[in-house]
Amino acid sequence: MSNAKVQSIPAGMHSVTPHLICAGAADAIAFYIKAFNAVEVFRLPGPEGKLMHAQLRIGDSTIMLVDEMPNCGALGPKALKGFPISLHLYVENADAAYARAVAAGASVKLEIQDMFWGDRYGVVEDPFGHQWSIATHMRDVSPEEMQQAMQKMAA
């Protein structure tokens, strides 16, 4: 047994980490690799071919995922008929990342466009029901400018 102090937050992890539930987690991993250049870090196969746990890296962030396990209350967005959050992905080139995700099989929820808050931004839904907003920050906008632009858009 080592006497070294164990880090409370493991190296490479952040305080908040998305943990996705997917019907077909292995297929989801393949999709995220193709659509978002994810890198598979770890996979823990369980009974009946289901994944008990997996970790991916997209850029500098970790995403955990698991197969649906209804007997444990773990249901994905399709089983729940919706997803109450969107995963936000900042990238160097939003247009290229958006096109890659759509080519990989994501469906368009919001066409990519320049937004009043200063981002080039679009939204896709992956084949497993999770929504991803994809953005590149293009310009800094003050809170006052943002408020004015939002009011103008809403009018």
Secondary structure, DSSP 8 states (H G I E B T S, - for coil): ---S---SS-TT--S---EEEETTHHHHHHHHHHHH--EEEEEEE-GGG-EEEEEEEETTEEEEEEE-BGGGTB--HHHHT--S-EEEEE-S-HHHHHHHHHHHT-EEEEEEEE-TTSEEEEEEE-TTS-EEEEEEE-----HHHHHHHHHHHH-
